[in-house]
Structures are given as structure tokens and as C-alpha cells.
Amino acid sequence: MIQKKVIEAIYKKFCKRPSSPDELDIPLLFEKLPEEPSVEIDEYNLILNAIPLHSPFHMIPIRNIHAIVEFDESIAIVMHSSIIFISKETGMPHVHIKEEPEGIFYRLKRNFAGMKKNS
């Protein structure tokens, strides 16, 4: 499994989309992953058949993909707020969703509520 520090580094390194989808290493998905469950691509979308149809990760617009990166045991599809890791051995996906840091207003509200309880 990929460690938290590596995941954070991936988000940081690939924080922006490439200028063209041609810069994505899409052939990596077809060369390194098992044929079943399959990965398909149409003109605008990457379709991951191992992910259920009702999931927002089943069909991903190519314009939303920041990078496709190879690791020892998986291939990562990097987007702004999520990474899909697909096992090279089984083809099974694992989705990591980026945790957004708490905003200042949320922290103030939480601290104010805590102060109110202690009064």
C-alpha cells in the first residue's frame, strides 16, 4: 500500500492538469494492467469497468486527469482531489480521496462552540 507521505507528494507534484491530454501516459493503463477487468477509453472519458456504474469514478473525463503514474504494485490515476490506485496484479481499484484542511471559519466555530460548552 502506498504511504500517506507518498500520496501527499503525488498531490503536490501533480497539482495541475497537463496542457494536453497527449501528455498523459495512457498506454501505461493498457500495458501494465490485466485485461479483465478492463479499462476503456473513448474520445472524452476513461472508463474503469472494475468500478460500479453508479460510482463517480467509473467514468472519468480525461480533461480531469492530472497524471497517470506507475508504482511497483499499482498504477495511479491522479486527479485534483482523488487518486485511483489500480493493482497491476488483480486490476482491482482503490480510491483515495484527498482530505481538505479545515478552513479558518470552521476552526473558529468549533473553538467557539467548545468555549461555550465549558462556560
MIKE-488726 format. One record per residue (C-alpha): residue in one letter; x, y, z. Coordinates in steps of 0.001 Angstrom, whole numbers, plus 500000, padded with zeros to 6 digits. Layout:
// residues N
AXYZ
...
// end
This chain:
// residues 119
M500000500000500000
I501168503494499242
Q502075505517502339
K500459508802503320
K503631510835502639
V503846509414499116
I500188510263498478
E500735513828499706
A503785514127497425
I501716512895494457
Y499042515543495063
K501723518208495385
K503692517149492294
F500638516765490060
C498575519695491318
K497791520895487781
R496454519205484696
P498791518804481747
S498411521305478938
S497229518498476663
P495792515005477295
D498528513756474960
E500972514315477841
L499218511649479939
D500776508187479930
I497501506492478915
P499225503496477227
L500523502541480676
L496964501534481632
F496794499040478782
E500355497737479055
K500633497163482812
L497120496216483936
P495394492857483452
E492884492757480605
E489996491906482941
P488562493972484497
S489233496207481590
V489993499849481170
E488389501539478199
I488841504927476659
D486584506876474368
E487047510308472891
Y486458512149476179
N486410509622479036
L488413506947480787
I486088504093481781
L487078501799484643
N484922498679484404
A486115497362487799
I484268500248489445
P480441500055489639
L478405502090487155
H476827504248489869
S480230505396491178
P481558508798490112
F484883507037489477
H483501504635486861
M483759507163484032
I486343509933484382
P486620512799481921
I490155512750480519
R490357516518480999
N490125515929484798
I493159513631484954
H496368515278486133
A498700512296485669
I498968508539485271
V501862507208487347
E503374503740487677
F504337502251491052
D505751498822491877
E502375497194492513
S499873499636491025
I499068502330488514
A497788505646489883
I495310507884488102
V495802511288489715
M493107513957489810
H492741517171491791
S491097515691494887
S491432511947494415
I493751509209493257
I492648505852491909
F495224503129492519
I494703500076490290
S496508496864491210
K498789495550488470
E498159492005489667
T494375491889490074
G493153495056488361
M491148495978491443
P490912499697492200
H491400501562495460
V490277505186495640
H491986507752497853
I490039510960498443
K492066513977499485
E491217515419502860
E490786519152502695
P492324521069505602
E489884522741507942
G489161526313506999
I489589529151509460
F485849529699509848
Y485281526046510709
R488067526116513303
L486732529337514844
K483216527917515008
R484498524688516602
N486603526591519150
F483729528962519954
A481363526020520460
G483936524379522764
M484296527583524793
K480516527884525086
K480218524324526496
N482910524988529108
S481171528157530386
// end
